[in-house]
Amino acid sequence: MMPTLSAILIVKNAAPYLARCLESVRFADEIIVLDAGSSDATVEIARRYTDKVHVAANWQGFGIQKNRVLAYAGGDWVLSIDADEVVSEALRHEIEAAISSPVAEVYEMPRLSSYCGRPMRHSGWWPDYIPRLFRRGSARFSDDRVHERLVFEGTAARLGTPLLHESFRSLDDVLDKINRYSSAGAEQHLARGKRGSVGRAVGHGLWTFLRTYVLRAGFLDGREGFLLAVSNAEGVYYRYLKLMYLQETLLQNHSQDHHRDDH
């Protein structure tokens, strides 16, 4: 008997690309979608593909939200996918073969990401192996607000077919993601006791550009390789500036509370 597969994903305002993603995982025994309070047609689109659509609008970060949707899964195996990713027919067949004759509890797959329409083969984006397929109960997600990871014991086996990832469709997507991820990253850094300043913002931003464009050969990705290096640097730059202001706000609030206590 073929093991059952649950495809899980978290979404928010994903209407422009959600249908393509859900169409690609229709082979799963169940599709479970957890929405974070979308204001577009995301929920309506999701309900065309599955009756297992849930809403948890009290956003606490990517890791916690992914563990919430994981809790709804009932299949023997779980495939975690993002709304801007697509499972090709070749990857589908490899997934089905892997779970029918498993050699591991967790599988990772290469991810081929595109930036403004161009598949990126360098810049630190390829082959970008990510663990996304696992036996239910063998793994969970870290509680990180951003850049969450799958937590499991042992070593993941590898699939060979890439997961297709339309990371940034346009420069508007780039700017929106820079803003959202730098804010979440600043809050995560604050919780971990890291420090922000103008100097740290500039230094980390410059290093990120050089690492992406030079050390990871982003220049081989042409025009989009340069644009990606700049946007990576901007994300880090704003993360440390936002962290600086969060620290100052925290100190001001602490000072005001202390002043009130003295009176």
C-alpha positions in Angstrom: 0.0 0.0 0.0 1.4 3.4 -1.0 2.2 5.7 1.9 0.1 8.8 2.2 1.4 12.3 1.6 0.4 15.6 3.1 1.4 18.8 1.3 1.5 21.7 3.7 2.0 25.4 3.2 1.6 28.7 5.0 0.3 31.7 3.0 -0.5 35.4 3.2 -1.6 37.5 0.2 -0.2 34.9 -2.2 -3.0 35.2 -4.8 -0.7 35.9 -7.8 1.1 32.6 -7.7 -0.8 30.3 -5.3 -2.8 28.4 -8.0 0.3 27.3 -9.8 1.8 26.0 -6.6 -1.3 24.1 -5.5 -1.9 22.7 -9.0 1.6 21.2 -8.8 0.9 19.3 -5.5 -2.5 17.9 -6.4 -0.9 14.5 -6.4 -0.7 14.6 -2.6 -3.3 12.8 -0.6 -4.2 16.0 1.2 -3.3 19.7 0.8 -3.3 21.8 4.0 -3.2 25.5 3.8 -2.8 27.9 6.8 -3.5 31.5 6.0 -2.1 34.4 8.1 -5.0 36.9 7.5 -4.8 37.6 3.7 -6.6 40.6 2.3 -6.6 39.3 -1.3 -8.1 36.2 -2.9 -5.6 33.8 -1.4 -8.2 31.9 0.8 -10.7 31.7 -2.1 -8.0 30.3 -4.4 -6.9 27.8 -1.8 -10.4 26.5 -1.3 -10.6 25.6 -5.0 -7.9 22.9 -4.3 -8.6 21.8 -0.8 -11.2 21.9 1.9 -8.5 21.9 4.5 -7.9 25.7 4.7 -7.3 27.2 8.1 -6.7 30.7 9.3 -4.3 31.8 12.1 -3.9 35.5 11.8 -1.9 36.0 15.1 1.4 35.9 13.3 4.4 35.0 15.5 6.9 34.2 12.8 7.5 31.7 10.0 8.7 28.8 12.2 5.7 28.9 14.6 3.3 29.2 11.7 4.8 26.2 9.9 4.6 24.1 13.0 0.9 25.1 13.3 0.2 23.8 9.8 2.3 20.7 10.4 0.0 19.8 13.3 -2.9 19.5 10.9 -1.1 16.9 8.7 -2.3 13.3 8.8 -0.3 11.7 6.1 2.6 9.2 6.6 4.9 11.7 4.9 4.9 15.5 4.8 6.0 17.8 1.9 6.5 21.4 3.1 6.2 23.9 0.2 6.0 27.7 -0.1 3.4 29.4 -2.2 6.0 30.7 -4.7 7.4 27.2 -5.3 6.3 24.6 -7.9 6.8 20.8 -7.9 7.6 19.7 -11.5 6.3 16.4 -12.9 9.8 14.9 -12.6 10.1 15.9 -9.0 6.7 14.5 -8.3 7.8 11.1 -9.6 11.0 11.2 -7.5 9.0 12.1 -4.4 6.6 9.2 -4.9 9.5 6.8 -5.5 11.3 8.1 -2.3 8.4 7.6 0.0 7.4 4.2 -1.5 10.9 2.8 -0.8 12.4 5.1 1.8 16.1 5.1 2.6 15.8 7.9 5.1 13.3 9.7 7.3 14.1 13.1 5.7 14.9 14.1 2.2 16.3 17.3 0.9 16.1 18.6 -2.7 17.9 21.3 -4.7 16.0 24.5 -5.2 16.3 26.5 -8.4 15.3 30.1 -7.6 14.6 32.8 -10.1 15.1 36.6 -9.7 13.0 38.9 -11.8 12.5 36.0 -14.3 16.1 34.7 -14.4 17.0 31.3 -12.9 20.1 32.0 -10.7 22.9 29.4 -11.0 25.4 31.2 -8.8 25.2 33.9 -6.1 24.9 31.3 -3.4 21.4 30.4 -4.7 22.3 27.1 -6.4 22.0 24.2 -5.7 20.5 25.4 -2.4 19.6 22.0 -0.9 16.7 22.2 1.5 15.0 19.5 3.5 11.3 19.6 2.7 10.1 15.9 2.6 10.0 14.0 5.8 8.2 11.2 7.6 5.5 12.7 9.9 6.8 12.8 13.5 10.5 12.7 12.5 11.0 16.5 12.2 9.6 19.9 13.2 10.4 23.5 12.4 12.6 25.8 14.5 10.7 28.7 16.1 12.7 31.4 14.3 10.6 34.4 13.1 12.4 34.3 9.8 14.8 31.9 8.1 13.3 29.0 10.0 14.8 25.5 9.4 13.7 21.9 9.7 15.0 20.3 12.8 15.6 16.6 12.7 18.1 13.9 13.8 20.5 12.2 11.4 21.3 13.0 7.9 18.9 13.8 5.1 19.0 11.8 1.8 19.1 13.8 -1.4 16.7 14.0 -4.3 18.1 15.1 -7.6 15.3 17.0 -9.3 15.1 20.7 -8.3 12.1 22.4 -6.7 11.3 25.5 -8.7 11.2 28.7 -6.8 9.9 32.0 -8.2 11.6 34.0 -5.5 11.1 37.5 -6.8 8.8 38.2 -9.8 9.5 41.9 -9.9 11.4 44.7 -8.2 8.2 45.5 -6.3 8.5 42.0 -4.8 12.1 42.6 -4.0 11.4 45.8 -2.1 8.5 44.4 -0.3 10.5 41.3 0.8 13.4 43.4 1.9 11.1 45.5 4.1 9.3 42.5 5.7 12.3 40.3 6.2 14.6 43.1 7.6 11.9 43.9 10.2 11.5 40.3 11.2 15.3 39.8 11.2 15.8 42.9 13.4 13.2 41.6 16.0 15.0 38.2 15.9 18.4 39.8 16.4 17.0 41.9 19.3 15.7 38.8 21.0 19.1 37.2 20.7 20.9 40.2 22.2 22.6 41.3 19.0 23.5 45.0 18.5 22.7 47.4 15.7 24.4 50.6 14.6 25.1 52.6 11.5 28.6 51.1 11.3 27.4 47.6 11.7 24.7 48.2 9.0 27.2 49.5 6.5 29.9 46.9 7.3 27.5 43.9 7.2 25.8 45.3 4.1 29.1 45.7 2.2 30.3 42.2 3.2 27.0 40.7 2.0 27.4 42.4 -1.4 31.0 41.1 -1.8 30.1 37.6 -0.6 27.2 37.4 -3.0 28.7 39.0 -6.1 32.4 38.1 -5.8 32.9 35.1 -3.5 29.7 33.3 -4.7 30.3 34.3 -8.3 27.1 36.4 -8.6 28.7 38.2 -11.5 28.2 35.0 -13.6 24.4 35.6 -13.2 24.7 38.7 -15.3 22.6 41.8 -14.7 20.3 40.0 -12.2 23.3 38.7 -10.3 24.3 42.3 -9.6 20.8 43.3 -8.6 20.5 40.3 -6.3 23.8 41.2 -4.6 22.6 44.8 -4.1 19.2 43.6 -2.7 20.9 41.1 -0.3 23.1 43.9 0.9 20.1 46.3 1.4 18.3 43.6 3.4 21.2 43.3 5.8 21.8 47.1 5.9 18.2 47.8 6.9 18.0 44.9 9.3 20.8 46.4 11.4 19.4 49.9 11.2 16.0 48.7 12.3 17.7 46.8 15.1 19.4 50.0 16.2 16.1 51.9 16.4 14.5 48.9 18.2 17.2 49.1 20.8 16.8 52.8 21.3 13.1 52.5 21.7 13.6 49.7 24.2 16.0 51.8 26.2 13.7 54.8 26.2 10.8 52.7 27.4 12.9 51.2 30.1 14.1 54.7 31.2 10.5 56.0 31.3 9.4 53.0 33.4 12.3 53.5 35.8 11.5 57.2 36.0 7.9 56.4 36.9 9.0 53.9 39.5 11.1 56.5 41.2 8.1 58.7 41.6 
